[in-house]
Amino acid sequence: MKKLLPIAFRISVIALLAFAVACSESSDPVPAPTPNPTQEDIGVIDSQIEDFLSRYDIPGASLAISKNGKLVYQKAYGLADQAQGKEMELRSQMRVASVSKTFTGVAIMLLVQDGLISLDDQVFGDGAILGKTYGTKAYSNRVKQVTVKNLLQMTTGGWVVNGNRDAIDYQQQMSNTQFFNWMMDNATLNFDPGSQYWYINSNYFVAARVVEKVSGKSFAQFIKERITDPLKMSGTVLGKNGTQGRQANEATYYGQGATKGFEYNFNLERRDGDAGIVTTASDLLRFVTAIDGNPSRPDLLESGIYNQFIQGSSANVGFANGISQFNQVKFFYGALPGTRSGYMFHSNGMAAALIFNGNADYTQTNYNSFASAHDVLMFNLITKNLNVYQDIDQF
């Protein structure tokens, strides 16, 4: 299988070549959001999304925009399923890939807020959070130095195998526990923890296991109880493997180039902590407005804990504990074959969540151009045409 590159971009300056929320284990239909009947189409917004879909040959998208904590615009575009001619709907669910990392980061911060752990706690070895539970070989000094913060800030120095490839892409047939044992015996950390930034998905696989160990609950149950239920995110579920695992309202995914055919051909359920979220645009925006530090809506994190959450490392100040930032903007992006997602919020009170059921091929030139254009689109949505929205709230 072609390597699934993690993607996250820092606006204009840095390109950051950057679960599983289980509100329910069922695949019952998600109730349709009820848009305020006074919402009117906004051409200057719609044209940007429609042009992007046409330019990059993406079947459909779902958008949600908030202003000062109010959901002022939500719209579905294009097709959720091309073969059936099914239109994208507000309740259409889609994978958000690496945007899931923000959920994991917030889960860890909630445990910090509870006083159960510190970001500086060690993860492996005698007296550490996970002790010596996983693997059969003695841990290296680097492994024993890894802290919770190193996992979230991508500064562990690795978890790579076979030519510095992310371990998460290997041994797809293994259960999570089997994979963790294999990873600890076979993956390496190539740098001292804290010394280098290196975007490796396996870090968030481990972080999800930290949540389970400290909370005494499954990762899915913790996310449900502490994030999705309190925020009334009824369209957010745990992604399942293969086409048979699709939710009732989940869109069909369409890869391009070398990613075509791999949309369902990988172990999504392993990716709970780093890429497993399936949600709607409005649900994602509910989450975003609960982690934006803006008093217009209640936040999940207290101010002191929030300040830790958004603190970057000395190796990369723009990548914090599951969230990226640049100047007045905070954001994250996600990518899998047939999926591209992102959220962004600004100190001006604007926030946007945008999910596609298509994605460019991972060839460097094509993908970088596509991802940069997505970045510009998101930035424009929260910094331009700010007076076109009605004073409504559809949350």
Secondary structure, DSSP 8 states (H G I E B T S, - for coil): ----------SSS---------S-SS----------TT----HHHHHHHHHHHHHHT--EEEEEEEETTEEEEEEEEEEEETTTTEE--TT-BEE-GGGHHHHHHHHHHHHHHTTS--TT-B-SSTTSSSTT-S-SS---HHHHH-BHHHHHTT-S-EEEETTTEEGGGS-TTS-HHHHHHHHHHH-EE-S-TTT-----THHHHHHHHHHHHHHSS-HHHHHIIIIITTTT-TT-EE--STGGG--TTB---B--GGGTT-SS-S-GGGGHHHH-EEE-HHHHHHHHTTSS--TTS--SS-HHHHHHHT---SS-TTB-SS-EEETTEEEEEEEETTEEEEEEEETTSEEEEEEESB-----HHHHHHHHHHHHHHHHHHHHS-TTSS-S----
